[in-house]
Amino acid sequence: MSASTWDLVHRTVYTYPDDVTESYGRTVLTPRDLDDQRRLAHTVDVSPAPADLAEEVDYFGNVSTYFAVTVPHRQLVVTARSQVEVTRTVPAPGDLPATAWDEISTDDLTVCEMLLPSAQVAPDAAVRSFVGDLFTPGRPLREVVTDLSHTIATTLSYQTGSTTVHTTQAELLAQGTGVCQDFAHLAIAALRAHQVPARYVSGYVETRPGPGRDKLRGADASHAWFSVWLPGYGWWDVDPTNDQTVDARYVVLGWGRDYHDIPPLRGVIFTEGTGSTLEVAVDLVPAGTDPYL
């Protein structure tokens, strides 16, 4: 089995118009250790220097970092650096179990909880209408999921800024544009509507510039996809944005019921001012290929 080793930097910069006296935040920017993914190195740096910095593991097993900045500041910078080895292989469709979607069952509570509606995934009539023909009784789940991913990728358009973290599946389908988290939420909603466990996965995927173009620094981004429970195989990760099974070009940060469980960074600030600007820069490159990282 071949391995891919990645250097990863995720840098977030908040700039405020007035002094912020205190900032309290929590990040989910630490890649998970998995059977097919090994975290070789990782740091989270916060500027200004935090008065408190602590690492914790949440309910889903994701690693999060808590910080508290208690000196006045007008800019907050959070930089996560990682090196990750990935040995993930893509299963051939014929190698996956042929279990029908309407025969899926499990007594594992950690799987069953991924059947329930969550803060940002609520199956409704619009979702059922969108995917109704895919869920023919007795059809193998592997075929349903493959076609679901393809339907989302070919029916909806990717458009940065066309949605927010609060966009519902009905709103997404009505406007026909969204981003990776919307497509993941839609797939999860469709599967849960048919009593198939599915979860939200956050991470990164290597991006490649077009022919003759250099890769721009900071031009990568956080990514999201879904994972479906397939008895006899386990959790199968599929990326509907790129219409493909997740492979060794992907780095997994964590998973939960939906985006609400694992945002990259959330927190509160204390200030007399209003508003802020946000800049996010991400680089994911083969290890050792960029001396900047």
C-alpha positions in Angstrom: 0.0 0.0 0.0 1.5 3.4 -1.0 1.3 6.3 1.3 0.8 10.1 0.6 2.3 12.5 3.1 0.9 16.0 3.2 2.0 19.3 4.7 -1.0 21.4 5.8 -1.4 25.0 6.9 -4.8 26.5 7.8 -4.5 30.2 8.8 -7.4 32.3 10.0 -7.2 36.1 10.5 -9.9 38.2 12.1 -9.4 42.0 12.0 -11.5 44.3 14.1 -12.2 48.1 13.8 -11.8 48.6 17.6 -10.0 47.0 20.5 -11.1 43.5 21.5 -10.5 43.1 25.2 -11.0 39.3 25.3 -11.3 36.5 22.7 -12.4 32.9 23.5 -12.4 30.3 20.8 -12.4 26.7 20.0 -10.9 25.1 16.8 -11.4 21.8 15.1 -8.2 21.9 13.0 -6.4 18.8 14.2 -6.4 15.9 11.7 -7.7 12.7 13.1 -5.6 9.6 13.7 -7.3 6.8 11.7 -6.5 3.3 10.4 -5.7 4.9 7.0 -4.5 8.3 8.2 -1.7 9.1 10.7 -0.9 12.5 12.2 2.8 12.9 12.2 3.0 16.5 13.6 0.6 19.2 14.6 0.6 22.6 16.2 -2.0 25.4 16.8 -0.5 28.9 17.2 -2.6 31.8 18.4 -1.6 35.5 18.2 -1.7 37.4 20.4 -0.3 34.8 22.7 -3.2 33.2 24.6 -3.4 33.1 28.4 -4.9 29.6 28.2 -4.5 27.0 25.5 -5.8 23.4 25.9 -6.6 20.4 23.8 -9.7 18.3 24.3 -11.5 15.3 22.6 -15.2 15.8 21.9 -18.1 13.4 21.9 -17.3 12.2 18.4 -13.6 11.7 19.0 -12.5 14.9 17.2 -9.6 16.8 18.7 -10.4 20.4 19.5 -8.2 23.2 20.8 -9.5 25.8 23.2 -7.8 29.2 23.6 -8.3 32.4 25.6 -6.7 35.7 24.6 -7.0 38.3 27.4 -4.9 41.2 26.1 -6.4 44.0 24.0 -6.0 43.3 20.2 -7.4 44.4 16.9 -6.3 41.3 15.0 -6.5 37.6 16.0 -4.5 35.0 14.0 -5.0 31.3 14.4 -2.6 29.1 12.5 -2.8 25.3 12.5 0.1 23.4 10.9 0.1 19.6 10.4 1.9 16.8 8.6 -0.3 13.8 7.8 0.4 10.4 6.2 -2.6 9.0 4.3 -2.7 5.3 3.1 -6.4 5.4 2.1 -7.4 3.2 -0.9 -10.6 3.5 -3.0 -12.7 0.4 -3.0 -13.8 -0.8 -6.4 -17.7 -0.7 -6.7 -17.9 -4.4 -7.1 -15.9 -5.0 -3.9 -18.4 -3.2 -1.8 -21.3 -5.2 -0.2 -24.4 -5.4 -2.3 -26.7 -4.8 0.7 -30.0 -3.1 -0.3 -30.6 0.3 1.1 -33.9 -0.8 2.6 -32.2 -3.7 4.4 -29.7 -1.6 6.4 -29.9 -2.2 10.1 -27.5 -2.0 13.1 -27.7 -2.0 16.9 -24.6 0.3 17.2 -25.8 3.4 18.9 -23.0 5.5 17.4 -24.3 4.5 14.0 -28.0 4.8 14.8 -27.6 8.4 16.0 -26.6 9.4 12.5 -30.2 8.6 11.5 -31.7 11.4 13.5 -32.4 15.0 12.2 -29.8 17.5 13.4 -29.3 21.2 13.6 -28.6 21.7 9.9 -30.0 18.5 8.4 -33.8 18.1 8.4 -35.2 15.8 5.6 -38.3 17.3 4.1 -40.6 17.0 1.0 -38.1 18.9 -1.2 -35.3 16.4 -0.4 -37.5 13.4 -1.0 -38.7 14.8 -4.3 -35.1 15.5 -5.4 -34.0 11.9 -4.9 -37.1 9.9 -4.9 -36.4 7.8 -8.0 -32.9 6.7 -6.7 -34.3 4.8 -3.7 -36.0 1.9 -5.6 -36.8 -0.8 -3.1 -34.2 -3.6 -3.1 -31.6 -1.5 -4.9 -28.0 -1.9 -3.5 -27.0 1.0 -1.3 -23.6 1.2 -3.2 -25.6 2.1 -6.4 -27.9 4.5 -4.6 -25.0 6.4 -3.1 -23.0 6.5 -6.4 -26.0 7.9 -8.2 -26.9 10.3 -5.4 -23.4 11.8 -5.5 -23.6 12.1 -9.3 -27.1 13.7 -9.2 -26.0 16.3 -6.7 -22.8 17.1 -8.7 -24.6 17.4 -12.1 -27.8 19.1 -10.9 -26.5 21.8 -8.6 -23.8 24.4 -9.3 -20.9 25.2 -7.1 -20.9 28.9 -6.3 -18.8 30.4 -3.5 -20.8 32.8 -1.3 -24.2 31.7 -2.6 -25.2 30.2 0.8 -24.5 30.6 4.5 -23.9 28.1 7.2 -27.6 28.3 8.0 -28.9 27.5 4.4 -31.5 24.7 4.5 -31.7 21.9 2.0 -35.0 23.3 0.7 -33.4 26.7 0.1 -30.4 25.0 -1.7 -32.7 23.1 -4.0 -34.7 26.2 -4.8 -31.7 28.3 -5.9 -29.7 25.5 -7.4 -26.3 26.8 -6.2 -24.2 26.1 -3.1 -20.9 24.9 -1.7 -19.4 21.7 -0.4 -21.1 21.8 3.0 -24.5 22.3 1.3 -24.0 19.3 -1.0 -22.9 17.1 1.9 -25.9 18.2 4.0 -28.2 17.4 1.1 -26.8 13.9 0.6 -27.1 13.3 4.4 -30.7 14.5 4.4 -31.6 12.2 1.5 -30.0 9.2 3.2 -31.5 9.8 6.6 -34.9 10.4 5.0 -34.7 6.8 3.9 -33.4 5.5 7.2 -29.8 5.1 6.1 -27.2 6.4 8.6 -25.0 9.2 7.3 -22.6 11.7 8.9 -20.8 14.9 7.9 -17.1 14.9 7.4 -14.8 17.9 7.5 -11.3 18.1 6.0 -9.3 19.0 3.0 -8.6 17.8 -0.5 -5.6 18.5 -2.7 -6.4 21.0 -5.4 -4.4 21.2 -8.6 -4.0 24.2 -10.9 -4.9 24.2 -14.5 -2.4 23.3 -17.2 0.5 25.8 -17.3 -0.5 27.5 -14.0 1.3 27.6 -10.7 -0.5 26.7 -7.5 -1.4 29.9 -5.6 -0.4 30.1 -2.0 -3.4 30.0 0.4 -5.8 29.1 -2.4 -6.9 25.8 -1.0 -9.9 25.6 1.4 -11.6 23.6 4.0 -13.7 20.9 2.4 -16.7 18.7 3.4 -18.3 15.5 2.3 -20.5 12.7 3.7 -20.0 9.3 5.0 -22.6 6.5 4.7 -22.9 3.4 6.8 -22.6 0.2 4.7 -22.8 -3.0 6.7 -20.0 -5.4 5.9 -17.7 -2.5 5.0 -18.2 0.3 7.5 -18.3 4.0 6.9 -17.8 4.8 3.2 -16.8 8.4 2.5 -18.1 10.0 -0.7 -17.5 13.6 -2.0 -20.6 14.9 -3.9 -18.8 18.1 -4.8 -16.3 16.3 -6.9 -18.5 13.2 -7.5 -16.0 10.7 -6.2 -15.0 8.3 -3.4 -12.6 9.9 -0.9 -9.1 8.7 -1.6 -5.5 9.5 -0.4 -5.7 13.1 -1.6 -8.1 13.9 1.3 -7.2 14.7 4.9 -9.9 14.1 7.5 -10.3 16.6 10.3 -13.3 15.2 12.0 -17.0 14.2 11.7 -20.3 14.8 13.3 -24.0 15.0 12.6 -23.6 18.2 10.5 -21.4 21.3 10.1 -22.8 22.6 13.4 -20.8 19.9 15.3 -17.4 20.6 13.8 -16.9 24.2 12.5 -13.2 24.9 12.0 -13.3 27.9 14.4 -16.0 29.3 16.7 -15.9 31.7 19.6 -16.9 34.9 21.3 -15.2 38.3 21.7 -15.7 41.3 24.0 -15.5 44.7 22.3 -17.3 48.0 22.1 -16.9 48.0 18.3 -19.0 46.3 15.6 -18.1 44.2 12.6 -14.9 42.4 11.6 -13.2 41.1 8.5 -12.2 37.5 8.0 -9.4 36.0 5.9 -8.7 32.3 5.6 -5.8 30.8 3.7 -5.2 27.0 3.4 -2.3 25.2 1.8 -2.3 21.4 1.3 0.8 20.1 -0.6 2.9 17.0 -0.8 5.3 17.0 2.2 8.6 18.7 1.5 7.5 20.4 -1.8 7.1 23.9 -0.4 9.8 25.3 1.9 7.3 28.0 3.1 5.3 25.3 4.9 
